[in-house]
Amino acid sequence: MIKPYSLLLLGMYALTANAQTTAPIPTLQPYGKIDKEDLELKSCDFEKDANAEVLFVKGDVYYDDAFNVTKEYHKRIKIFNDNAKDAANIKIEFYGGNRSESVFSIQAETINLVDGKIEITKLDKKLIYLQHLDKLRDAYVFSMPDVKAGSVIEYQYKWNSPVFYNFPDWYFQERIPVRYSELDTEIPEMLYFKTQTRTREPYAKHTTSSIGRSAGTGADAIPYNNERELRAMANLHSLPDEPYMNSDVDNLQGIIFELTSVRPLGGFLTSFVDSWAKVGGALADDDDFGSQLKRKLNGEEAIISKASALKTEDEKIAYVFNEVKNTMKWNEVDRWYTNDGTPKAWENKTGNSAEINLILYHLLKKSGVKAYPMVVSTRDHGKVNAVYPFLRQFNRAVVYIPVDSAKNYILDATGKFNTYNETPSNLLNSSGLYIDKESNMYDIIFLKKSDPVREVTLITAEIKPDGKMSGTVQVNSFSYFRIGAVKSYKTDGEKKYTDNLTDGDNNLKISSLKFENMEVDTLPLTQNIDFNLDLTGSDENYIYFKPNIFASEYRNVFFYQRTLFIVNTHFNIAVAVVFFIVKKLHNSFIITLFV
């Protein structure tokens, strides 16, 4: 029998042994100094097939005496092969248009091992370019010099913001593996931040401390503390692309900072948490959002007059929506705010998502439709957390129309294949904030699709004694299936579309394809297909085949497949759940089967 204290000693020994065998925590290095082992490194130790690896990335975020926020950023990347050369194209985005952020002190260099010697090629600062993305956003862009398989690239810069609550987020994980990522923050004790910590693995380092500071000079100096916290993670696998995955932002391991309250030295605690009503009110008064809603558009009278003459609300909505969708070209820029303004965008027939959809709102409102502007977040931008009322969670403006207590429309005229009666799929399962300035109501609602999305496939076919099948297929596509089919056909053309229908099966041939209701948004899309299929799965007694012909959703694990299959055959038939088994006898009959 082992006594309890013996078990305790054994457990302590096991823990000690495990700690001794744990891999050492990677270390940081000063800019320009590198170990030759990193230059000789051939692959990532914990992700062997990676094309590149972040050797380390470090961020120091702190406040100066004027309470400006500063971030010092230093990153080093190992390039393993030519497939990773895109990692050498650097883009540093920031809000420079309104001077709320600035980036400076950029340095960059490429380090190679040539004939056993370290060779450093510095980036010429003349090759650092400033891009104006829109009226608010800027970016510094540059490409690292002399990059090849085996290179190590590194760059550093400083970021500054005079807005004391504009504390930058930090993501430990990236699209390529990360050997070591460290964030060191130093925040004055009078600022209270709430953090959304999205980590699935323990920190490699985590320390806290207080550092004495003072505001003012001499006898008037007021002492206070800066709260320092160091967080680090090591050996993080890359974030891979997965089917049906949300945005990187929703899945990467990282920390998001939100200021919740401020206690001035010697003063009282003041809440800094906004409400959705306050955010909506600010939007309603914003020059690049609310002030655009009533701006007159050149030639708008003709559209408004025609829409107003239509009988039903849906007819008005559909007409105005299609007019804007077909007139305007989206410039692929997503913003909740306008860049050039709605009148100029309408005149140029091109604009960002806010300009196009605020134009749509204006025309609907003038036509007598009860509509409201709304800000949303696309799937790529990340899911809106309704608990945190912050404007930066949104990146697109749309139009919200409440139909009744159980139904509403979310209109987005940026997509040429969007319809007025279907919420765009890349906005679902997140939240939108609608703005009703007239009633002083601003509320957040969850965007969802309550009704099931259906596609019904009816196949009528004949199996001949020579092992061939011929017949017709009718595919009725509803909702997102309809939108997807129309987009695919009009974008790819008929040949590529039919190739996709056969899913690479050389034994399946389509002889005819006809559509019904392609231009009618309110009706299901009907596809009538004539086909021939060589049934190659057979032996002396049986023919085998899958009944899910032309059913694309059969390959999607989130959809339940239902196909009506009517077969006229010269054989007696036995049926399996996944495929048909046709037994070769001499009587013929017709069966109807749901699978």
N, C-alpha and C positions, 0 to 999 in steps of 0.2 A: 504493500500500500504506500502511495506517495503522499506525504503530509502536505497541508496547505502551504506552509512556508516554502517547501521544496518546489511546488508549482509556481509560486511567485518568483523564486530565484530563476527557474527555467524560463519564465516569461521575460524577465529582465535580461537574461542572456540573449534570448531570441531578438529582442528589440535592439540590443547593443550590436549584435551581429548584423542586423538589417541596416542600422545607421552607418556602420563601417563600410558596407558594400554599396551605399547610395552614391550615385554619380556626383562628382563635385559640381558646384554651381558655377556656370560660366562667368567670366569676368569681363569688365569694361576696359577699354584702352583709350588713351588720349588720341585726339585727332592727329593722323599722320604716323602714328606708331602702330606696328603690326607684327605679329609673330609669323615666322616663316611657315609654321605648321598650317596656318590658315590659308596661305597661298598654295601650299602643296595638297590641300584637302581636295579629294576627288568626289566625294558625295556627302550628303547629310547623314549623320550617324543614326538618326531615328526615323528618317524617311528617305530610303535609298534611291527612289526613283524621282526625287525632286530635281527640277532644272536649276533652281537657285535656292539660297537660304539666307535669311537675315541673321548675320552673325551676332549683332546686337543693335538695339535701338534704345536710346535714352532720352527722357524728357525731364527737364527741371522747370517747374512752374512756380512763380513767386510774385510778390507785390513789391513795388518800390515805395519810397516815402510818400509819393503822391497818389498811391493806391492804383497805379497802372498795373495791369497784369502782363507779365513777361513769361514767355516760354523759350527755353534754349533746347534745341532739338539736334541730335546727332545720330546718324544711322549708317550702318555698314552692311553691305550685301555681298555674298559670294556667288559668282556666276559659274555654274558647272558645265554648261554646254551652250550651243548657239540658240537653242530654243528659249533661252532666258534673256536674250539681248534686249527685249522690251523693258526689262527691269531697269535698264540704263537710261530710259526716257523719264525724266522727273518733272512733275507738275505740282506746284505748291499753291493751293487756292486760298484766298482770303477776301474779306469784305473791305476793299480799299476805296470803293466809290464814295462812301460817306465818311471815310477816314476813321471808321470804328476799329479797323485793324491795319497793321502794317507789318511787312516782312523785310528784314535787312540782314546785313553781315552774312551773305550766302557764300559758302566755300564748298568746293567739290573737287575730287581727285580720283583717278583710277590707279590702282596698284597692281603691278604684274611682277612675276618672277621670271627674269630673263637670264639664261645661263647661270642659274643659281644665285643671281643678285637681284635685290629688290629695286624695282624701277617705278618711280612715281610720275604720273602725268597730270598736271593740274589743269582744271577747267579755266579757259580764258573768260574773264568776266564779261567781255564783249559779246559772248555767246549765250548770255543769260537774257532772255526776252520777257518783257512784260506784256501779257495779253489782257485786254479788257473784255471780259466775258459778257457783261451787261452793265447797266448804270451803277450797280452796287458791287458786283463780284469781279475780282481781278485774279490773275495767276502769273507766277513766274515759272517759265518753262525752260528746260535745257536738256541736252543729251550729253552723257558722260563720254569723254574722249578715250580712244584706244581700247575699246572693250572687246574682249574675246573670251573663249572658254578658258576658265582658270583665273580670270580677273577678279579682283575685289574692288568694289566701288564704295565710296563713302562721301557723305555730304553733311553739312551742318548749317543752321541758320538761326536767327532770332525772330520771334513773333511777338508783337506788342499790341495791347488794346487799352485805351483810356477808359473803357467801360468796366467798372470794377466787378460787375456780376457776370461778365463774359468769360467764364472760366472754361478752358478747352477740355473736351473729352479725350479719352485715351483708349486705344485698342491694342491689347497685348498680342492678339492673334491676327494673322494676315492670310492672304491668298497663297503665300509660300510659307514653308516652315520657318519658325522663329527660334533660334537657339537661346536668346536672352532678351527680355524686354523689361525696362525699369522706368517707373514713374516716381519722381521725388517732388512732393508738393510742400509748399510753405504758405500757410494761410493765417492772416491776423485773427486773433481770438474773437474780435467783434463781428466777424463774418461767419454765418452758420450755413454750411452747405449740406444738402441731402444728396447722397450718392446712390445711383442705381448700379449696383455691382453685378455684372454678368460674367461670372467665372464659374467654370465647372471643375477646375483643378486647383489644388492648394498653391498658395504663394511660395515661391522659392525663398523670398525674403519679405519680411514685413516688420517694420520698426516704427515707433512713434517717439517723439521727443518735443520739448518746449524750448524755444529760443527767446531770450529776453530782447526786447526792442523798446524804443521810446519815440513818442511823437512830440515834435517841438524841440527847442534847445534851451539850455541853461535851466534857470529856476522854473520855467514854464513847461519843461519836459514832462510828459505823462508816460509812465512805463506801461508796457503791455507785452504780451507773449505772441509769438508766431507758433502755430501748431504745425510741426513738421511730421509728415508721414511718407515713408518709403515703401513702395509696393513693387515686387518684381516676380515675373513668371519665367520659367525656363522650359526648353524642349517642347514647344507647342507645335503640333501638327498643323499643316495648312488646312484652310477651309475649302473643301472640295465643292464642285458643282454637283448638286443632287437634284433629281427630278422633283418638280413641284415645290422647290424650296423657296422661302421668302427671301428678303434682301440680306446682303452681307451684314448690314447694321443690326438686324434682329438676331443674328447667329454668332457673330464674332465675340470673343471674350474681351471684355473691356469695362470701363467705368465712365458713367455720365454724371456730371456735377450740375446741381441746380441750387441756386441761392434761395434759402427759405426765410431768413430773417437777418437783421442787422441790429447790433447794440453799440451805439457810439460810446466812446470813452466817457464815462460819467453820465451817460444818458440812459434812456429806457429802450427796451426791446421793441423793435418795429418789424412787423411781418412784411416780407417781401414776396410772398406767394401771390401770384395773380389768380383771378378766377377766369373761367371761360367768358363770362360776361364782360370783364375788363379787356380781355384779348379781342373779343368781337367788337367792342366799342372802339378800340384803337384802330382796328381794320376799317371800320365804317368811316373814320375821320382821316384815314391815311390818303395822302395825295395820289399815290400810285395804286390805290384800290378803291376806297369809298368815293373819292372825288371823281373817279372815272365812270361811275354807274349812270350818271345822267347826261354825259357829254354827247352832244348831237353828232350823228354820223351822216356823211354826205350821201344823199339819195335814199335815206331811210324811209321816207314817206311812202314810197311805192310798196315796200315790203310790209310795212305796218298796215297800210290800207287793205292789201290783199288778205293778210292774216286775219284782220278784224272782221272781214266779210265771211269767213268760214264759219260753219255752224257749230261744230263741236270743239271742245277744248283740245282733244287729242289731234284734231285736224290742224288747229292753229300751231300747236307745239311741233308736230311733225313738219309742217311747212317751214316755219322759221328755223328749226334745227337744220333741216337739209339745205336751206339757203345759205346759212353761215358755214356749214360743213363743206359745201361745194364751192363756196366763194373764197374762203380763207385757206391759206397754206400754213401749216404748223412748222416753225423753224427748228423743231426738236428740242427747244429749251423749255424746261419746266420751272416755273416760278409762281409764287402766290401773288406777286406784284407785277405791274406792267413796266415795260422798259421805255418804249416810245410813246405810250398812251394809246387809247382805243381809236380816236379819230385818225391818227397817222397810220396805225396798223390796218384799219379798214381801207384807207386810201391805197396803201401799198399791197393790200391783199395778203399779207403775211404777218405773223406775230408769234409771241410765246403763248403758253397755255392760258395765262391770265388774260391776256389781251383778247384772244379768240373767245373765251367763254364769258368774259364780261361784256363783250359785244353781243353775244347770244342772250345774256340776261337782259340787257338794255332793250333789245328788239322784242323779246317776249313780254316784258313789262309794259312797253308801249302798245303792244297788241292786246292788252287786257288779260294776260295770263298771270296768275298768282305764283310768282317765282321769286327765289331768293339766291343771292350769291353764296357760295360755300367754298371753304378751303379744305383740301384733302391731302393725303399722302399716297403716292403711288407705291406699289409693292417694292420696287427697287429702292425707294427712298427709306422705307421702313414703316413698321406699324405704329400708329399713334397710340400713346399711352394716355388714356383719358384722365388718369389721376394727376398728371402733370400739365397744367394749363400754360404751355409755352408755344409761341408762334413758330419757333424754328422746327417744330415737328412736321410742318406742312410744306409742300413744294408745288402745289397746283391749285388753281381756282376752277370750279365747275359751277353748275346751276342746279339748285335743289327745288323740286316742285312737289309739295305734298298733295296727293290725289285724294286720299281719305285717311281714316285712322289706321288702316292696315297696309296702305300702299303709297309709295312715292316714286318719283323719277329722279335719277341723277344723270344730268346731261353733260356730255363732254364732246365738243365738236372738233377736237384736235385729231381724232382718229377717223380716217376716211371710211372705215367699215363699222364704226359705232352706230348704234340706233338709239332713238330717243327713249324707247321703252325698256332698255336693258342697261343696268348699271355696268360700266366697263369692268371687266373681270379683274383688272390690275388695281382696282380700288376696293374690292371686297374684303371683308373681315378686318376692317380697320374703322376709324371714326372720321367724321367730317364735322366742321363747325360752320353752321349757317348764320347769316347776318340779316336781321330784320330791323333796320334802323328806324323805320316809321313807328314800329311798336316797341322799340327799345328792347328787343329780344334777341339774345345770342345764345345758342345752345349747341351742344355736341350730341350727335346721334351716331349709332353704330350702323355701318353699311353692310348689308347682308342680302343673300338671295334665298328667299324662303321656299319658293316653288322648285320642285325637282327639274333638272335639265334632262331632256329626253332626246333620244334618236331611235327611231323605229325602222328596222330593216326587214322587208318582206322579199323572200326569194322563192321563185317558182322555177323549177328545173326538171330536166329529164336526164336520167342516166341510161346510156345506151350499152348494148352488149360488148362493145369494143373498149369499155372503160373510159368513156368520155362523157362529160356533163355539159349541157347547154341550157340556157334559160334567161330569165329576166330578173332584175333586182329593182325594187323601189325603196329608196332611202328617204325617210321624212325626218328632217333635222329641225329642232326647235332651239330657241334661245342661243346659248353660246356655241352649240354645234352648228347652228345656222350661220352665225357670224364667222366662225372659223372656216367653214366650207366656202362661203362667198369670198372671203379674203384670200384663201389659198388659190381658188380658181382664177380670180382676177389678177392676182399678183404673179403667180407662177405660170399661167397659161394652161391650155387644155392638155397638152402632152405630158407635162410634169405632173399635173393633177391626176391624170389617169394612171401614170406610173406609181404615184403614191397610193392610189386605190388598190392596186395589185400587190403592194407591199413587197416588191421584188420577186414575186412568184412568176417565173418564166412559163409555167404551165397554165397560167390564167391570162386570157386575152379578152380585152374589151372591144367590141365591134361598134357600139353606139352609146352615146351619153347625151341625155337631154335634161334641161332644167325647167322647173316651173316655180314661179313666185320669187325669182331672184331679186326683183326690184320692189317687192312689197314687204316692208319690214314687219307688218302685223301677221303675216301668214308663214307657216313653216316652209322651208325650202324642200322641194321634192326633186330627187334625182332618179331618172329612169335609165337603167343600164341593161344592155344586152351583152352576154358574156359566153365564153367557152372555156372549159376547164378539163385538162388531161388528168385523170385520177391515177396517179402513179403508185399510190399505196395499195397494193393488192397482191394476192397470192392465188392459188388454184381454187380456193373456196370463198374468199372474202375480198371486198373492196373497202378500204378505209378512207375517210375524209373528214375534215373539220367543217362543221356547218356555219362557222362564223366568218363567212366570206364577206368582204367589203365592210366589215364592222371595225372601224379604227379604234373605238373605245375599248375593244376587247384587250388591247395592249395596255390599258390604263387601269391600275389596281384599284382606283377609287370609283370606278363605274361598274355597275352590274349590267351584264349583257343579256338582252332578250332579243332573239331573232325568230321570226316565223318562217319556217322552211317547208315548202310544199314540193314533194319529189314524186315524179312519175317515173317508175322504174320497171324493168323486165325481170326483177329478182324479188325473192322474199327478203324482208328486212329485219335485222335485229338492231337495237338501238343502245348506244352507250352515252354517258353523260357528256363526255368531252368530244367525242367524234362519232360519226355513223359507221356501223359495220353492216355491209350489204352482203347477204348470203346468196350465192349464185344458184337459183332454182329457176323454174320456167313459168311461174305465174306472175302477173303484173298487177299492181294496185297503187293507189295514191295515199300517202300519209301526211298528216299535219302534226307538227311537233314544236313545242316551245322549249328552248334551252336557256 
